[in-house]
Amino acid sequence: MKIPYGYVLVGEGIAIHEERADVVRSIFEYYLAGASLGKIVDMLFAKGIASPTGNAKWTRAAVDKLLANKKYIPIVGIYVYMDAQFERDRRCNVDYDKAGHPRKATRYRSPALKTR
C-alpha cells in the first residue's frame, strides 16, 4: 500500500505529516482562490517543494489527483474538500450543448493519422 502525500507511517498506523499537510492545505487553498493546476505546479516549484515521487517539479496530473483524493478530508476538512470537487467540476474543459451532450462527438485526429 502506498501512503498518500501528507501522511507518514508511524509503527503500525498512519499519521498526518504536518509539514506536508501544510503543503496539501496550500494546494487546496490556491486552487479554491482561482489558481490553475499549472500555477499551483509553478508555485510548488518556486518554493522548492518536491513532488510525492521526489521529482523537483510536480505535474498537473499529480496536483489534480491530489485534489480529487478523499484521503485528504482529514487534512483539509470536508467543506474545503467538497468545495474543491465542485470547483473541479465547474472548471472541466468538456463543453456540453443545451441538451447535455458533449459538443465534440469525435476526438481530434491529426492529419497524419487520418491517412492511415
Secondary structure, DSSP 8 states (H G I E B T S, - for coil): ----TTEEEETTEEEE-HHHHHHHHHHHHHHHTT--HHHHHHHHHHTT---TTS-SS--HHHHHHHHH-GGGHHHH-HHHHHHHHHHHHHT----B-TTS-BS-SS----HHHHT-
